[in-house]
Amino acid sequence: MKKRALLLAVVAACVTSATFATPQTQWQEGEWQVDLGAWNVEASTDTNKLFGDAGIGDVTTNDKWNLQGGVTYGLNNLWALQYNYYGLETKDSNSTADFHTDGNSQEVNLLYSINKNFAAYAGWNRIDNKIKGDDEIGSRKNNIAQIGIIGKASLTDKLDVYGKAAIGTKNTTIWEAGLGYSITPDLDVNAGYRYINTKLVDKGDYDVIGDDANISYKGFIAGLSYRFGSDSYEIEEPTPAPVYRPQSQPQTVPVVQQMPAPRNDYYLESVHFGFDEDQPLGTEQSKLDHFVQVAKANPTHTFKLVGNTDAKGSNDYNTALSQRRVNNVAAYAQSQGVAASQLVLNYKGEVNPVSTNDTDQGRADNRRVDIWENK
């Protein structure tokens, strides 16, 4: 019985992970993301490391779908706070010593947006692994510190590929990869595969333990993510022009033709860039989305994109750099549904600074694309 109980305790493991639905690398202040999905989990370990010659090789439980859930809140454009819940229930193994797991994992992460393609996170994970055979054998709780990185890239305007990797205490390593599809700007789904390997026991923990042993959890995942709560731009409805109706008397009235009001340029946004970079900073995503929202809500308006640089480098190089910056902002807008006919592109290079080029902050202010709305 002692050996059987210890064999069942093989599945008392520590597990860590980031998000299970399509992971985000950027967020907006005040924005909430709710994740809901399922993970088809199986657990396995090498019993030969536990018992030496008395082991029976790799023992694997049968897989079972588990509920997954999480909430993320954007503290600002750089930082977000996250809570996740993971079920860790599996079915009886097919080995001579049947066992399964019935527990859960709860974690809290602090996330940091590096840019639009990468984010880093660190957090704490509390694992409760309940071990069951014919009846409940026992429960082992673990506390794990973890750090990780998330990567995400667009394959099309709606399809993303993502990957993430993490390390944690208890010799824990994690990787996950998959695809995410955007149904709407605020709703997306994903499918992928996740693998986790973590320490189970140390040599000498029990009299019969022959060596350090790890356990792995792995399986396919599917998830749904919904975002809400960020500040949205509301378009004011234009006041209708007064309608002049002729009175019944006199018989004829002069027709007064109203000249159309002149159109003017109105400043909308400035999207900023890193030194010698033609892709916007990760913190500028909310500005890009704001620009797209206004442009799509006003299809008769045109938008002038004016590229600028700081004064480092030659004038010819900076003019070309400002052109690439404008082209990338325009390409993003068009990928989100803005008509090319609404965009007017202009490149100023270094000749139109808004701040001094003698300080780091001043040069950062000058690395921008100004967006003007003509209405």
C-alpha positions as CSV (number, residue, x, y, z in Angstrom):
1,M,0.0,0.0,0.0
2,K,2.9,2.4,0.8
3,K,4.3,1.9,-2.7
4,R,0.9,2.3,-4.4
5,A,0.2,5.5,-2.4
6,L,3.5,6.9,-3.4
7,L,2.9,6.0,-7.1
8,L,-0.4,7.9,-6.9
9,A,1.4,10.8,-5.4
10,V,3.3,11.1,-8.7
11,V,0.6,13.4,-10.0
12,A,0.9,15.9,-7.1
13,A,2.6,18.5,-9.3
14,C,3.3,22.2,-9.7
15,V,2.1,24.0,-12.8
16,T,2.5,27.5,-14.0
17,S,1.2,29.4,-17.1
18,A,0.3,32.9,-18.4
19,T,-3.0,33.3,-20.3
20,F,-4.8,30.5,-22.0
21,A,-6.8,32.5,-24.6
22,T,-5.2,34.5,-27.3
23,P,-2.5,36.4,-25.3
24,Q,-2.3,40.1,-25.6
25,T,0.9,42.1,-25.8
26,Q,-0.7,45.5,-25.5
27,W,-3.7,46.9,-23.5
28,Q,-5.3,50.3,-22.8
29,E,-5.9,52.0,-19.5
30,G,-9.2,50.9,-17.9
31,E,-9.7,48.0,-20.4
32,W,-10.9,44.6,-19.2
33,Q,-10.3,41.3,-20.9
34,V,-12.4,38.3,-19.9
35,D,-11.1,34.8,-21.0
36,L,-13.0,31.6,-21.1
37,G,-12.0,28.3,-22.6
38,A,-10.9,24.7,-22.1
39,W,-7.7,22.7,-21.8
40,N,-7.6,18.9,-22.7
41,V,-5.1,17.9,-20.0
42,E,-3.1,14.7,-19.4
43,A,-0.3,14.2,-16.8
44,S,2.7,11.9,-17.0
45,T,5.9,11.0,-15.1
46,D,8.8,8.5,-15.3
47,T,8.4,6.0,-12.4
48,N,11.8,4.6,-13.0
49,K,13.3,7.8,-11.6
50,L,11.1,7.3,-8.6
51,F,11.6,3.6,-7.9
52,G,14.6,2.5,-10.0
53,D,14.2,-1.1,-11.2
54,A,10.8,-1.3,-9.4
55,G,9.4,1.4,-11.7
56,I,7.1,0.7,-14.6
57,G,8.3,3.4,-17.0
58,D,6.3,6.4,-18.0
59,V,2.9,6.5,-16.4
60,T,0.3,8.8,-18.1
61,T,-3.2,9.6,-17.0
62,N,-6.0,9.8,-19.6
63,D,-6.9,13.2,-20.8
64,K,-9.9,15.3,-19.8
65,W,-11.2,18.7,-20.8
66,N,-11.0,21.3,-18.0
67,L,-12.6,24.7,-17.6
68,Q,-10.2,27.7,-17.8
69,G,-11.0,31.3,-16.9
70,G,-9.2,34.6,-16.4
71,V,-9.5,38.4,-16.1
72,T,-7.0,41.0,-17.2
73,Y,-7.2,44.7,-16.3
74,G,-5.1,47.5,-18.0
75,L,-3.6,49.7,-15.3
76,N,-2.2,51.9,-18.1
77,N,-0.8,51.5,-21.6
78,L,2.3,49.7,-20.3
79,W,1.1,47.6,-17.3
80,A,-1.7,45.2,-16.7
81,L,-2.9,42.9,-13.8
82,Q,-4.1,39.4,-14.4
83,Y,-5.9,36.6,-12.6
84,N,-6.3,33.1,-14.0
85,Y,-8.0,29.9,-12.9
86,Y,-7.1,26.4,-14.4
87,G,-8.7,23.1,-13.7
88,L,-6.2,20.2,-13.3
89,E,-8.5,17.1,-13.5
90,T,-7.6,14.0,-15.5
91,K,-9.0,10.5,-15.9
92,D,-7.6,7.2,-14.6
93,S,-4.5,6.0,-16.3
94,N,-4.3,2.7,-18.2
95,S,-1.4,1.4,-16.1
96,T,-1.6,-1.3,-13.5
97,A,-1.9,1.3,-10.8
98,D,-4.9,3.5,-11.7
99,F,-4.8,7.1,-10.6
100,H,-6.0,10.5,-11.7
101,T,-5.8,14.1,-10.6
102,D,-8.5,16.4,-9.4
103,G,-7.2,19.9,-8.5
104,N,-6.8,23.5,-9.7
105,S,-4.3,26.3,-10.2
106,Q,-4.9,30.0,-9.4
107,E,-2.4,32.6,-10.3
108,V,-1.9,36.4,-10.3
109,N,0.5,38.0,-12.9
110,L,1.8,41.5,-13.5
111,L,2.3,42.1,-17.2
112,Y,4.5,44.7,-19.0
113,S,4.1,45.7,-22.7
114,I,7.5,45.8,-24.3
115,N,6.1,46.7,-27.8
116,K,3.2,45.6,-30.0
117,N,4.9,42.2,-30.5
118,F,6.2,41.3,-27.0
119,A,5.2,41.5,-23.4
120,A,6.8,40.2,-20.2
121,Y,5.2,39.0,-17.0
122,A,5.9,37.9,-13.5
123,G,3.6,36.4,-10.9
124,W,2.7,33.9,-8.2
125,N,0.9,30.6,-8.7
126,R,-0.9,28.5,-6.1
127,I,-1.5,24.9,-7.1
128,D,-3.8,22.5,-5.3
129,N,-3.3,19.0,-6.8
130,K,-5.7,16.4,-5.4
131,I,-4.8,12.8,-6.0
132,K,-7.5,10.2,-6.4
133,G,-7.6,6.4,-7.0
134,D,-10.6,4.5,-5.7
135,D,-10.9,7.2,-3.2
136,E,-9.1,10.5,-2.4
137,I,-5.4,9.7,-1.6
138,G,-4.2,13.2,-0.6
139,S,-3.6,16.7,-1.6
140,R,-0.5,18.7,-2.1
141,K,-0.4,22.5,-2.3
142,N,2.5,24.4,-4.0
143,N,3.4,28.1,-4.3
144,I,5.5,29.0,-7.4
145,A,7.1,32.2,-8.5
146,Q,7.2,32.6,-12.3
147,I,8.6,34.9,-15.0
148,G,7.8,34.7,-18.7
149,I,7.6,36.4,-22.1
150,I,4.8,36.5,-24.7
151,G,5.3,37.0,-28.4
152,K,2.6,37.7,-31.0
153,A,2.7,38.5,-34.7
154,S,0.1,39.1,-37.4
155,L,-0.2,36.6,-40.3
156,T,-3.1,38.6,-41.8
157,D,-5.3,41.5,-40.5
158,K,-7.4,38.9,-38.5
159,L,-5.1,36.0,-37.9
160,D,-2.2,36.0,-35.3
161,V,0.4,33.5,-34.4
162,Y,1.5,33.5,-30.8
163,G,4.0,31.8,-28.5
164,K,5.0,32.1,-24.8
165,A,7.6,30.7,-22.6
166,A,8.2,30.8,-18.8
167,I,10.4,29.5,-16.0
168,G,9.5,29.1,-12.4
169,T,10.6,27.7,-9.1
170,K,10.4,23.9,-8.6
171,N,12.4,23.5,-11.9
172,T,9.3,24.6,-13.8
173,T,9.4,25.3,-17.6
174,I,6.5,26.2,-19.8
175,W,5.9,26.7,-23.5
176,E,2.7,27.3,-25.5
177,A,2.1,28.1,-29.1
178,G,-1.0,28.6,-31.2
179,L,-3.1,30.7,-33.5
180,G,-5.7,33.5,-32.7
181,Y,-8.4,34.7,-35.0
182,S,-10.1,38.1,-34.5
183,I,-13.9,38.0,-34.9
184,T,-14.3,41.7,-34.0
185,P,-11.8,44.2,-32.6
186,D,-12.9,43.2,-29.1
187,L,-13.6,39.5,-29.6
188,D,-11.2,36.7,-30.6
189,V,-10.7,33.0,-30.4
190,N,-7.6,30.8,-30.3
191,A,-6.4,27.2,-30.6
192,G,-3.0,25.8,-29.6
193,Y,-1.0,23.4,-27.6
194,R,0.6,23.8,-24.1
195,Y,3.3,21.9,-22.4
196,I,4.4,22.2,-18.7
197,N,7.2,20.4,-16.9
198,T,7.8,20.8,-13.2
199,K,9.5,19.1,-10.3
200,L,7.5,16.4,-8.4
201,V,9.8,15.1,-5.7
202,D,13.5,15.3,-4.7
203,K,15.8,12.4,-4.1
204,G,15.5,11.4,-0.5
205,D,12.0,12.8,0.1
206,Y,10.8,9.2,0.8
207,D,12.8,6.1,1.6
208,V,12.0,4.6,-1.8
209,I,12.7,7.6,-3.9
210,G,15.7,6.8,-6.2
211,D,16.2,10.2,-7.9
212,D,14.7,13.6,-8.5
213,A,11.5,13.3,-10.6
214,N,9.5,15.8,-12.7
215,I,6.0,15.6,-14.0
216,S,4.6,17.1,-17.2
217,Y,1.1,18.4,-18.1
218,K,0.2,18.8,-21.7
219,G,-2.7,19.0,-24.1
220,F,-4.6,21.0,-26.7
221,I,-6.3,24.3,-25.7
222,A,-9.1,26.4,-27.1
223,G,-10.2,29.8,-25.8
224,L,-12.4,32.9,-26.3
225,S,-11.3,36.5,-25.2
226,Y,-13.6,39.5,-24.9
227,R,-12.4,43.1,-24.2
228,F,-14.4,46.0,-23.0
229,G,-14.2,49.2,-20.8
230,S,-11.6,51.3,-22.6
231,D,-12.4,54.9,-23.4
232,S,-14.1,55.1,-26.7
233,Y,-14.3,58.1,-29.1
234,E,-17.9,59.3,-29.5
235,I,-18.7,61.2,-32.7
236,E,-21.1,64.0,-32.2
237,E,-23.9,64.1,-34.7
238,P,-23.7,67.2,-36.8
239,T,-26.5,69.8,-36.2
240,P,-28.8,69.7,-39.3
241,A,-28.9,72.9,-41.3
242,P,-32.1,74.8,-41.0
243,V,-34.6,74.2,-43.7
244,Y,-36.2,77.3,-45.2
245,R,-39.8,76.7,-46.4
246,P,-41.6,79.3,-48.5
247,Q,-44.7,80.7,-46.9
248,S,-48.0,80.5,-48.8
249,Q,-47.9,84.3,-49.3
250,P,-46.4,85.9,-51.3
251,Q,-46.6,83.7,-54.4
252,T,-42.9,83.8,-55.2
253,V,-39.9,83.9,-52.8
254,P,-36.3,84.4,-53.7
255,V,-34.2,81.2,-53.5
256,V,-31.3,81.6,-51.2
257,Q,-28.4,79.3,-52.0
258,Q,-26.1,78.6,-49.1
259,M,-22.4,78.2,-49.9
260,P,-20.8,75.1,-48.3
261,A,-18.7,75.8,-45.3
262,P,-15.0,75.8,-46.0
263,R,-13.2,72.6,-44.9
264,N,-10.2,72.9,-42.5
265,D,-7.6,70.7,-41.0
266,Y,-8.0,69.8,-37.3
267,Y,-5.3,68.2,-35.3
268,L,-6.2,64.6,-34.2
269,E,-3.2,62.6,-32.9
270,S,0.6,62.3,-32.9
271,V,2.0,58.8,-33.1
272,H,5.5,58.5,-31.8
273,F,8.4,56.2,-32.7
274,G,11.7,55.0,-31.2
275,F,15.1,56.2,-32.5
276,D,15.7,55.2,-36.1
277,E,12.6,53.0,-36.0
278,D,9.7,53.1,-38.6
279,Q,7.2,51.1,-36.5
280,P,5.2,53.0,-33.8
281,L,6.1,52.5,-30.2
282,G,4.0,49.8,-28.4
283,T,2.5,52.5,-26.2
284,E,0.9,54.2,-29.2
285,Q,-1.6,51.5,-30.1
286,S,-4.5,53.3,-28.5
287,K,-3.8,56.3,-30.7
288,L,-3.7,54.2,-33.9
289,D,-7.0,52.6,-32.9
290,H,-8.5,56.0,-32.1
291,F,-7.4,57.3,-35.5
292,V,-9.0,54.3,-37.3
293,Q,-12.2,54.6,-35.3
294,V,-12.6,58.3,-36.3
295,A,-11.7,57.7,-39.9
296,K,-14.2,54.8,-40.3
297,A,-16.9,56.9,-38.6
298,N,-16.3,59.8,-41.0
299,P,-15.8,58.3,-44.5
300,T,-16.2,61.7,-46.2
301,H,-13.3,63.2,-44.2
302,T,-9.7,63.0,-45.4
303,F,-6.8,62.6,-43.0
304,K,-3.3,64.0,-43.6
305,L,-0.4,62.0,-42.2
306,V,2.7,64.1,-41.8
307,G,6.0,62.2,-41.0
308,N,8.8,63.8,-38.9
309,T,12.1,62.8,-37.4
310,D,14.7,64.2,-35.0
311,A,17.8,65.9,-36.3
312,K,20.2,63.0,-35.9
313,G,21.4,61.7,-39.3
314,S,21.5,63.3,-42.8
315,N,18.5,65.2,-44.2
316,D,18.0,62.7,-47.0
317,Y,18.1,59.8,-44.6
318,N,15.6,61.5,-42.3
319,T,13.2,62.3,-45.1
320,A,13.2,58.7,-46.2
321,L,12.7,57.6,-42.6
322,S,9.7,59.9,-42.2
323,Q,8.2,58.5,-45.4
324,R,8.5,54.9,-44.0
325,R,6.9,56.0,-40.8
326,V,3.9,57.5,-42.6
327,N,3.6,54.5,-44.9
328,N,3.4,52.1,-42.0
329,V,0.8,54.2,-40.2
330,A,-1.2,54.3,-43.4
331,A,-0.8,50.6,-44.0
332,Y,-2.1,49.8,-40.5
333,A,-5.2,52.1,-41.1
334,Q,-6.0,50.4,-44.4
335,S,-5.6,46.9,-42.8
336,Q,-8.3,48.0,-40.3
337,G,-10.7,49.1,-43.0
338,V,-9.9,52.7,-43.7
339,A,-10.1,53.6,-47.4
340,A,-6.9,54.6,-49.1
341,S,-8.8,57.6,-50.7
342,Q,-9.2,59.1,-47.2
343,L,-5.4,59.3,-46.6
344,V,-3.1,62.1,-47.7
345,L,0.6,61.3,-47.1
346,N,3.3,64.0,-46.4
347,Y,6.9,63.7,-45.3
348,K,8.8,66.4,-43.5
349,G,11.9,64.7,-42.3
350,E,13.7,66.8,-39.6
351,V,12.6,70.2,-40.8
352,N,9.4,70.6,-38.6
353,P,10.5,70.0,-35.0
354,V,8.0,70.6,-32.2
355,S,10.7,70.5,-29.5
356,T,14.5,71.0,-29.1
357,N,16.8,68.4,-30.7
358,D,19.4,69.1,-27.9
359,T,17.8,66.7,-25.3
360,D,16.7,63.1,-25.3
361,Q,13.1,64.1,-24.5
362,G,13.0,66.8,-27.2
363,R,14.2,64.3,-29.8
364,A,11.7,61.8,-28.7
365,D,8.9,64.4,-29.1
366,N,10.1,65.0,-32.7
367,R,10.0,61.3,-33.8
368,R,6.3,61.3,-34.8
369,V,3.6,61.1,-37.4
370,D,1.1,64.0,-37.0
371,I,-2.5,63.1,-38.0
372,W,-4.8,66.0,-39.2
373,E,-8.5,65.6,-39.9
374,N,-9.9,67.6,-42.8
375,K,-13.5,68.3,-42.3
